[in-house]
Amino acid sequence: MVPMEDKVTLALIAVVAYSIIVLIIGWWAKDKIKNMTDYIVAGRRLGFWLTYGTITATWFCAGTVLGGAAMTYYFGVRGVIMDPIGASVCLIIFSIFFASILRKLKYLTIADFFRVKYGKTMEIVSSAIQVLAYIGWLGGLLVAYSAVFQVLLGLTFEQGVLLGTVITVIYTFLGGMWSVTLTDFIQMILLLAGLIIMIPYVISAAGGWEAITTQIPADTYSILPGENFEYLGYVGMIGLAYYIASWMNQAIGALSCQDLVQRSLAAKDEKTAKRASFAAGITYATLGMIGPLIGIWARLIITEIEDPNLIVPTLALNLLPAPLFALLTVGLIALIMSSADSSLIIPPSVIVNNLIPMMRPNMDEKTRILLTRILVLVTAFVSLAIALWAATIYFLTQIAWYLILFVQAIPFIFGIYWRKANRTGAIASVVTNVVLWIPFIYYFYQQTEDIWLAIYAPGPFVIPIGAAVFVIASLLTQKKDPPKPLLDIEGKPI
């Protein structure tokens, strides 16, 4: 039996070595950055495997493995309907209906779509919501860094968050989307290898497959609500609203998120964008459930744990041999990096590409890249503050998609597929959603005193109303506000 100290030391050496490799890649990739297209969408040169790898690795975030294991430990598979189940549905829908079209449009950001289709007001709204959403998502990922470092190095929560921030900032600052893409593929392989290797050790520690099948109720694996619409501890109308909202959160909300759109735009052609996102969806629907399943099986191994976000690293520390523990630790760090770098690069990219030109339209490419890198540091600082304030992984990483769902999902979907969609309809739907969301949050919070439920549960009530307002407002203003055609970045109709 390898002493625990030696196991941690070996893992630490592996993490340091991997971090150095990532930083070298970031340093090498910086020479490929000639303009904003290189920095934001890697020059639109990604083949199938790099596109597939970067989509899968980005969506395989800490919320999936660490936060997902914590949710299933308490609630079973119902606890991860938002992610990875709903997120997998989103990737498949995106691949079928949106990936090819967006690649043809050749935009740099999703805010470009809203500018072309609806004008500058919606561009500003989309840019602002992307910035807010990804700063929140990054905050959750920095919490996940800390969860791993607490187990690995014995650091405090604050020290772990700070260390994770520094690592992510350096290589994202240098190489932009190129370093993100090149490291994502490696990170995905390391993570999946570590998790797959961990499965037999967890099953053995739980008492074998027979113990798992006999001692864990079959209902634990159900994705349907329980009796009287029970979901995550809530019943009746509240439980049902929360359940439906969880399906909507990523399945619809993430369709227009910048990290997914950005990767389809970085693909070398439409076919690559479509195939890669579909393959990523299938991968995520299957292998993405490994972490959550480990969380369920952990019930037979860990009877009490102070921080459920530490279930996976704690099991790895106690069950795996030293070399495999080192591999999984590097995989977990790689997992967090693969999402954290993506969320870190998006707010600066959107600000410089969509907001700054409104004030300084003639800024040269060199200055834009420099400003983007400076804003990487600012974004990291704000996300660090959020991570220290709201120390939760799963719900903090999910709030990003709900913000995007309420603000831009309806204008995005209608804007792609309905020719009568216009600026008035888009703005009316956004105002309606936000105005209705606030009292609904107050109502659900008064009923439950659960802020996360209060944020999510309004979706099934608000979104249909917002969609109806969009259609009615658009139809009533066709002459006053003629719909704009869908044009690519060069002004050609699609």
C-alpha positions as CSV (number, residue, x, y, z in Angstrom):
1,M,0.0,0.0,0.0
2,V,1.5,3.3,-1.1
3,P,1.5,5.9,1.7
4,M,-1.0,8.7,1.2
5,E,1.8,11.3,1.3
6,D,3.7,9.6,-1.6
7,K,0.5,9.3,-3.6
8,V,-0.2,13.0,-3.2
9,T,3.4,13.9,-4.0
10,L,3.3,11.9,-7.3
11,A,0.0,13.5,-8.3
12,L,1.4,17.0,-7.5
13,I,4.5,16.3,-9.7
14,A,2.1,15.2,-12.5
15,V,0.0,18.3,-12.2
16,V,3.0,20.6,-12.2
17,A,4.4,18.8,-15.3
18,Y,1.1,19.0,-17.1
19,S,0.7,22.7,-16.2
20,I,4.2,23.4,-17.6
21,I,3.2,21.7,-20.9
22,V,0.0,23.7,-21.1
23,L,1.9,27.0,-20.6
24,I,4.4,26.0,-23.3
25,I,1.5,25.4,-25.7
26,G,0.1,28.8,-24.8
27,W,3.5,30.4,-25.4
28,W,3.8,28.6,-28.8
29,A,0.3,29.5,-29.8
30,K,0.8,33.2,-29.2
31,D,2.8,33.4,-32.4
32,K,-0.2,32.2,-34.4
33,I,-2.3,35.2,-33.3
34,K,-2.2,37.7,-36.1
35,N,-5.7,39.1,-35.8
36,M,-9.0,38.8,-33.9
37,T,-10.2,35.9,-36.1
38,D,-7.2,33.9,-35.0
39,Y,-7.7,34.9,-31.3
40,I,-11.4,34.2,-31.2
41,V,-12.1,31.4,-33.7
42,A,-8.6,29.9,-34.3
43,G,-8.5,31.2,-37.9
44,R,-11.5,29.0,-38.9
45,R,-9.1,26.1,-39.6
46,L,-10.2,23.4,-37.2
47,G,-10.8,19.9,-38.6
48,F,-13.2,17.3,-37.3
49,W,-11.1,16.0,-34.4
50,L,-10.0,19.3,-33.1
51,T,-13.6,20.7,-33.4
52,Y,-15.1,17.6,-31.7
53,G,-12.4,17.6,-29.0
54,T,-12.8,21.2,-28.1
55,I,-16.7,21.0,-28.0
56,T,-16.6,17.9,-25.8
57,A,-13.9,19.1,-23.5
58,T,-15.5,22.5,-23.0
59,W,-18.9,21.0,-22.1
60,F,-17.3,18.3,-19.9
61,C,-16.9,21.0,-17.2
62,A,-16.5,20.7,-13.5
63,G,-20.2,20.9,-13.0
64,T,-20.5,17.6,-14.9
65,V,-18.1,15.5,-12.9
66,L,-17.6,17.2,-9.5
67,G,-20.9,19.0,-9.2
68,G,-22.8,16.2,-11.0
69,A,-21.5,13.6,-8.6
70,A,-22.6,15.8,-5.7
71,M,-26.1,16.2,-7.1
72,T,-26.6,12.4,-7.8
73,Y,-25.2,11.5,-4.4
74,Y,-28.3,13.2,-2.9
75,F,-30.9,13.1,-5.7
76,G,-30.0,10.4,-8.2
77,V,-30.0,10.9,-11.9
78,R,-32.8,13.5,-11.6
79,G,-30.1,15.7,-10.1
80,V,-28.3,16.0,-13.4
81,I,-31.1,16.7,-15.8
82,M,-29.6,20.2,-16.4
83,D,-26.2,18.8,-17.1
84,P,-25.1,16.5,-18.7
85,I,-28.5,15.2,-19.8
86,G,-30.1,18.4,-21.0
87,A,-26.8,19.7,-22.3
88,S,-26.4,16.5,-24.5
89,V,-29.9,17.2,-26.0
90,C,-28.7,20.8,-26.7
91,L,-25.6,19.6,-28.6
92,I,-27.7,17.3,-30.8
93,I,-30.4,19.9,-31.5
94,F,-27.6,22.4,-32.3
95,S,-25.9,20.0,-34.7
96,I,-29.1,19.3,-36.6
97,F,-30.6,22.8,-36.8
98,F,-28.0,25.5,-36.2
99,A,-24.3,24.4,-36.7
100,S,-24.2,24.5,-40.5
101,I,-26.1,27.8,-40.7
102,L,-23.9,29.6,-38.2
103,R,-20.7,28.4,-39.9
104,K,-22.0,29.8,-43.2
105,L,-22.6,33.2,-41.5
106,K,-18.9,33.4,-40.6
107,Y,-19.4,35.6,-37.5
108,L,-16.9,35.9,-34.7
109,T,-19.4,36.1,-31.8
110,I,-23.1,35.3,-31.3
111,A,-23.6,39.1,-30.7
112,D,-22.7,39.6,-34.4
113,F,-25.8,37.6,-35.3
114,F,-28.0,39.9,-33.2
115,R,-26.4,43.0,-34.7
116,V,-27.0,41.8,-38.3
117,K,-30.5,40.5,-37.7
118,Y,-31.9,43.0,-35.1
119,G,-29.6,46.0,-34.9
120,K,-27.2,47.5,-32.3
121,T,-29.6,47.4,-29.4
122,M,-29.8,43.6,-29.4
123,E,-26.1,43.4,-30.1
124,I,-25.5,45.3,-26.8
125,V,-28.0,43.2,-25.0
126,S,-26.5,39.9,-26.2
127,S,-23.0,41.1,-25.5
128,A,-23.9,42.1,-21.9
129,I,-25.6,38.9,-21.2
130,Q,-22.7,36.8,-22.6
131,V,-20.2,38.7,-20.4
132,L,-22.3,38.3,-17.3
133,A,-23.1,34.6,-18.0
134,Y,-19.5,33.5,-18.6
135,I,-18.1,35.4,-15.6
136,G,-20.6,33.4,-13.5
137,W,-19.7,30.2,-15.2
138,L,-16.0,30.8,-14.7
139,G,-16.6,31.5,-11.0
140,G,-18.1,28.0,-10.6
141,L,-15.1,26.5,-12.4
142,L,-12.7,28.3,-10.1
143,V,-14.6,26.8,-7.1
144,A,-14.0,23.4,-8.8
145,Y,-10.3,24.1,-9.0
146,S,-10.3,24.6,-5.3
147,A,-12.2,21.3,-4.7
148,V,-9.4,19.4,-6.4
149,F,-6.5,21.4,-4.8
150,Q,-8.1,21.0,-1.3
151,V,-7.8,17.2,-1.6
152,L,-4.6,17.2,-3.5
153,L,-2.5,19.8,-1.7
154,G,-4.4,20.4,1.5
155,L,-4.9,24.0,0.5
156,T,-7.7,26.1,1.9
157,F,-10.7,27.0,-0.3
158,E,-9.4,30.5,-0.9
159,Q,-5.9,29.3,-1.8
160,G,-7.2,26.7,-4.2
161,V,-9.4,29.2,-6.1
162,L,-6.5,31.6,-6.4
163,L,-4.1,29.0,-7.7
164,G,-6.7,27.8,-10.3
165,T,-7.2,31.4,-11.5
166,V,-3.5,32.0,-12.0
167,I,-3.0,28.8,-14.1
168,T,-5.9,29.5,-16.4
169,V,-5.1,33.1,-16.9
170,I,-1.6,32.6,-18.1
171,Y,-2.1,30.3,-21.0
172,T,-5.4,31.8,-22.1
173,F,-3.8,35.3,-22.0
174,L,-1.1,34.1,-24.3
175,G,-2.6,31.9,-27.0
176,G,-6.4,32.7,-27.1
177,M,-8.5,30.2,-28.9
178,W,-5.5,28.5,-30.5
179,S,-4.1,27.4,-27.1
180,V,-7.6,26.6,-25.8
181,T,-8.3,24.3,-28.8
182,L,-4.9,22.6,-28.7
183,T,-5.1,21.9,-25.0
184,D,-8.8,20.9,-25.0
185,F,-8.2,17.7,-27.1
186,I,-5.5,16.5,-24.7
187,Q,-7.6,17.5,-21.7
188,M,-10.6,15.5,-22.9
189,I,-8.5,12.3,-23.4
190,L,-6.8,12.6,-19.9
191,L,-10.1,13.1,-18.2
192,L,-12.0,10.2,-19.9
193,A,-9.0,7.9,-19.3
194,G,-8.9,8.8,-15.6
195,L,-12.7,8.4,-15.0
196,I,-13.0,5.1,-17.0
197,I,-10.1,3.6,-15.0
198,M,-11.8,4.7,-11.8
199,I,-15.0,2.8,-12.4
200,P,-13.9,-0.7,-11.3
201,Y,-12.3,0.6,-8.2
202,V,-15.5,2.4,-7.1
203,I,-17.7,-0.7,-7.9
204,S,-15.3,-2.9,-5.9
205,A,-15.3,-0.5,-2.9
206,A,-19.1,-0.3,-3.0
207,G,-19.3,-4.1,-2.5
208,G,-19.5,-5.2,-6.2
209,W,-22.1,-4.9,-8.8
210,E,-24.6,-7.1,-6.9
211,A,-24.5,-4.7,-3.9
212,I,-25.0,-1.7,-6.2
213,T,-28.0,-3.3,-8.0
214,T,-29.6,-4.5,-4.7
215,Q,-28.9,-1.7,-2.3
216,I,-29.5,1.3,-4.5
217,P,-33.2,1.6,-5.5
218,A,-34.0,1.5,-9.3
219,D,-35.8,4.8,-9.0
220,T,-32.5,6.4,-8.4
221,Y,-31.7,6.1,-12.1
222,S,-35.0,7.6,-13.3
223,I,-35.1,10.9,-15.2
224,L,-38.9,11.2,-14.5
225,P,-40.2,13.2,-11.5
226,G,-41.2,11.3,-8.5
227,E,-44.6,10.8,-6.9
228,N,-46.7,14.0,-6.8
229,F,-44.1,15.6,-9.2
230,E,-41.3,15.3,-6.6
231,Y,-38.1,16.8,-7.9
232,L,-35.0,17.7,-5.9
233,G,-37.0,17.6,-2.7
234,Y,-39.9,19.7,-4.0
235,V,-43.4,18.5,-4.8
236,G,-46.6,19.6,-6.6
237,M,-46.5,22.7,-8.9
238,I,-43.2,23.9,-7.6
239,G,-41.5,20.5,-8.2
240,L,-43.0,20.2,-11.7
241,A,-41.9,23.8,-12.6
242,Y,-38.4,23.1,-11.3
243,Y,-38.3,19.8,-13.3
244,I,-39.4,21.4,-16.6
245,A,-37.1,24.3,-16.0
246,S,-34.1,22.0,-15.6
247,W,-34.8,20.5,-19.0
248,M,-35.1,23.9,-20.6
249,N,-32.0,25.3,-18.9
250,Q,-29.3,23.9,-21.3
251,A,-31.4,22.1,-23.9
252,I,-32.7,25.5,-25.1
253,G,-30.7,28.0,-23.2
254,A,-27.3,26.9,-24.4
255,L,-28.2,26.8,-28.1
256,S,-27.0,30.4,-28.5
257,C,-24.2,30.4,-26.0
258,Q,-20.9,31.8,-27.3
259,D,-18.7,28.8,-26.4
260,L,-20.7,26.4,-28.6
261,V,-21.3,29.0,-31.4
262,Q,-17.6,29.9,-31.3
263,R,-16.6,26.3,-31.9
264,S,-18.9,25.8,-34.8
265,L,-17.5,29.1,-36.3
266,A,-13.9,27.8,-35.8
267,A,-14.6,24.6,-37.8
268,K,-13.1,24.6,-41.3
269,D,-16.5,24.1,-43.0
270,E,-20.2,23.6,-42.4
271,K,-20.0,19.8,-42.6
272,T,-17.3,19.7,-39.9
273,A,-19.3,21.9,-37.6
274,K,-22.4,19.8,-37.9
275,R,-20.7,16.4,-37.5
276,A,-18.4,17.4,-34.7
277,S,-21.2,18.9,-32.6
278,F,-23.4,15.8,-33.1
279,A,-20.5,13.5,-32.1
280,A,-19.9,15.6,-29.1
281,G,-23.5,15.3,-28.1
282,I,-23.5,11.5,-28.3
283,T,-20.2,11.4,-26.3
284,Y,-21.5,13.7,-23.7
285,A,-24.8,11.8,-23.3
286,T,-22.8,8.6,-22.5
287,L,-19.4,9.3,-21.1
288,G,-20.7,12.4,-19.4
289,M,-22.7,10.3,-17.0
290,I,-19.6,8.6,-15.5
291,G,-19.1,11.2,-12.8
292,P,-22.8,11.3,-11.8
293,L,-22.9,7.5,-11.7
294,I,-19.9,7.5,-9.4
295,G,-21.8,9.9,-7.2
296,I,-24.6,7.4,-6.9
297,W,-22.4,4.5,-6.1
298,A,-20.5,6.6,-3.6
299,R,-23.5,6.3,-1.3
300,L,-22.4,2.8,-0.4
301,I,-18.8,4.0,0.3
302,I,-19.1,7.4,1.9
303,T,-21.9,7.7,4.5
304,E,-21.2,11.3,5.4
305,I,-19.2,14.0,3.7
306,E,-18.8,17.7,4.6
307,D,-18.5,19.0,1.1
308,P,-20.2,16.7,-1.6
309,N,-18.2,18.5,-4.3
310,L,-15.2,16.6,-3.0
311,I,-16.7,13.1,-3.6
312,V,-14.8,12.2,-6.8
313,P,-11.3,13.5,-5.6
314,T,-11.9,11.9,-2.2
315,L,-12.7,8.5,-3.7
316,A,-9.7,8.7,-6.0
317,L,-7.4,9.6,-3.2
318,N,-8.5,6.6,-1.1
319,L,-9.1,4.0,-3.8
320,L,-6.7,4.4,-6.7
321,P,-3.1,3.3,-6.8
322,A,-0.6,6.1,-7.0
323,P,0.0,6.2,-10.8
324,L,-3.8,6.1,-11.5
325,F,-4.5,8.7,-8.8
326,A,-2.0,11.0,-10.5
327,L,-3.6,10.4,-13.9
328,L,-7.1,11.1,-12.6
329,T,-5.9,14.2,-10.7
330,V,-4.3,15.6,-13.9
331,G,-7.5,14.7,-15.7
332,L,-9.6,16.6,-13.3
333,I,-7.4,19.6,-13.5
334,A,-7.5,19.3,-17.3
335,L,-11.3,19.1,-17.2
336,I,-11.6,22.3,-15.3
337,M,-9.0,24.0,-17.6
338,S,-10.9,22.9,-20.7
339,S,-14.0,24.9,-19.6
340,A,-12.3,27.6,-17.6
341,D,-10.2,28.8,-20.5
342,S,-13.2,28.9,-22.8
343,S,-15.3,30.9,-20.3
344,L,-12.4,33.2,-19.6
345,I,-11.8,34.1,-23.3
346,I,-15.4,34.9,-24.1
347,P,-16.2,38.1,-22.2
348,P,-13.1,39.9,-23.5
349,S,-13.7,38.7,-27.0
350,V,-17.3,39.9,-27.0
351,I,-16.4,43.3,-25.4
352,V,-13.6,44.0,-27.9
353,N,-15.4,42.6,-31.0
354,N,-18.9,44.0,-30.3
355,L,-18.9,46.8,-27.7
356,I,-15.6,48.7,-28.2
357,P,-16.2,49.3,-31.9
358,M,-19.3,51.3,-31.1
359,M,-16.9,53.8,-29.4
360,R,-13.7,53.3,-31.3
361,P,-14.6,51.8,-34.8
362,N,-11.1,52.2,-36.3
363,M,-9.0,50.4,-33.7
364,D,-6.2,48.4,-35.3
365,E,-5.9,44.6,-34.9
366,K,-2.8,44.8,-32.7
367,T,-4.5,47.1,-30.2
368,R,-7.6,45.0,-30.2
369,I,-5.7,41.8,-29.4
370,L,-3.8,43.7,-26.6
371,L,-7.0,45.0,-25.2
372,T,-8.6,41.5,-25.3
373,R,-5.6,40.1,-23.3
374,I,-5.9,42.9,-20.7
375,L,-9.6,42.1,-20.3
376,V,-8.8,38.5,-19.8
377,L,-7.1,39.6,-16.5
378,V,-10.1,41.8,-15.6
379,T,-12.5,38.9,-16.2
380,A,-10.5,36.5,-14.1
381,F,-10.4,39.0,-11.2
382,V,-14.2,39.5,-11.3
383,S,-14.9,35.7,-11.5
384,L,-12.5,35.1,-8.7
385,A,-14.5,37.5,-6.5
386,I,-17.7,35.6,-7.4
387,A,-16.1,32.2,-6.7
388,L,-15.1,33.4,-3.2
389,W,-18.6,34.8,-2.5
390,A,-20.8,31.9,-3.9
391,A,-18.9,28.7,-3.3
392,T,-21.1,26.3,-5.2
393,I,-20.1,24.4,-8.4
394,Y,-23.2,22.9,-10.0
395,F,-25.7,25.8,-9.8
396,L,-23.1,28.5,-10.3
397,T,-22.0,26.8,-13.6
398,Q,-25.6,26.4,-14.7
399,I,-26.8,30.0,-14.1
400,A,-25.0,31.1,-17.2
401,W,-27.3,29.2,-19.5
402,Y,-30.4,30.5,-17.7
403,L,-29.4,34.1,-18.3
404,I,-28.9,33.3,-21.9
405,L,-32.2,31.4,-22.1
406,F,-34.2,34.3,-20.8
407,V,-32.5,37.0,-22.9
408,Q,-31.6,35.6,-26.3
409,A,-32.9,32.1,-26.9
410,I,-36.2,33.2,-28.4
411,P,-34.8,35.9,-30.7
412,F,-32.0,33.5,-31.7
413,I,-34.3,30.6,-32.7
414,F,-36.9,32.8,-34.4
415,G,-34.2,34.9,-36.1
416,I,-32.7,31.8,-37.8
417,Y,-36.0,30.2,-38.9
418,W,-38.7,32.8,-39.1
419,R,-38.4,35.5,-41.8
420,K,-40.9,37.8,-40.1
421,A,-38.7,38.1,-37.0
422,N,-37.9,41.7,-36.4
423,R,-36.2,44.1,-34.0
424,T,-39.4,45.1,-32.2
425,G,-40.3,41.5,-31.5
426,A,-36.9,40.7,-30.2
427,I,-36.8,43.6,-27.8
428,A,-40.4,43.0,-26.7
429,S,-39.6,39.4,-25.8
430,V,-36.5,40.3,-23.8
431,V,-38.3,43.0,-21.8
432,T,-41.2,40.7,-21.2
433,N,-39.0,37.9,-20.0
434,V,-37.0,40.0,-17.6
435,V,-40.0,41.9,-16.2
436,L,-41.9,38.7,-15.5
437,W,-38.8,36.8,-14.2
438,I,-38.3,39.2,-11.3
439,P,-41.8,38.8,-9.6
440,F,-41.6,35.0,-10.2
441,I,-38.2,34.9,-8.5
442,Y,-39.8,36.7,-5.5
443,Y,-42.8,34.4,-5.4
444,F,-40.8,31.1,-5.6
445,Y,-38.3,32.4,-3.0
446,Q,-41.1,33.3,-0.6
447,Q,-42.4,29.8,-1.0
448,T,-39.1,27.9,-0.6
449,E,-36.4,30.2,0.6
450,D,-34.2,28.5,-2.0
451,I,-32.6,31.1,-4.2
452,W,-31.5,28.6,-6.9
453,L,-35.0,27.2,-7.3
454,A,-36.4,30.7,-7.3
455,I,-34.1,31.6,-10.2
456,Y,-34.8,28.5,-12.4
457,A,-38.4,27.6,-11.7
458,P,-40.0,30.6,-13.5
459,G,-38.8,29.4,-16.9
460,P,-41.8,27.2,-17.9
461,F,-44.1,30.2,-17.2
462,V,-42.1,33.0,-18.6
463,I,-40.6,31.6,-21.8
464,P,-43.9,30.7,-23.6
465,I,-45.2,34.1,-22.8
466,G,-42.0,35.7,-24.1
467,A,-42.3,33.6,-27.3
468,A,-45.9,34.7,-27.8
469,V,-45.0,38.4,-27.3
470,F,-42.2,38.0,-29.8
471,V,-44.6,36.7,-32.5
472,I,-47.3,39.2,-31.9
473,A,-45.0,42.2,-31.7
474,S,-43.3,41.1,-34.9
475,L,-46.5,40.6,-36.8
476,L,-47.9,43.9,-35.7
477,T,-44.9,45.9,-36.7
478,Q,-43.9,44.4,-40.1
479,K,-44.4,47.7,-42.0
480,K,-43.0,50.0,-39.3
481,D,-40.0,47.7,-38.6
482,P,-39.3,45.6,-41.7
483,P,-37.5,42.3,-40.8
484,K,-33.8,42.3,-41.8
485,P,-32.6,39.4,-44.0
486,L,-30.1,36.9,-42.5
487,L,-26.7,38.0,-43.9
488,D,-23.2,36.6,-43.4
489,I,-20.3,38.7,-42.1
490,E,-19.6,40.0,-45.6
491,G,-23.3,41.1,-46.1
492,K,-24.3,38.3,-48.4
493,P,-27.8,36.7,-47.8
494,I,-28.0,33.2,-46.4
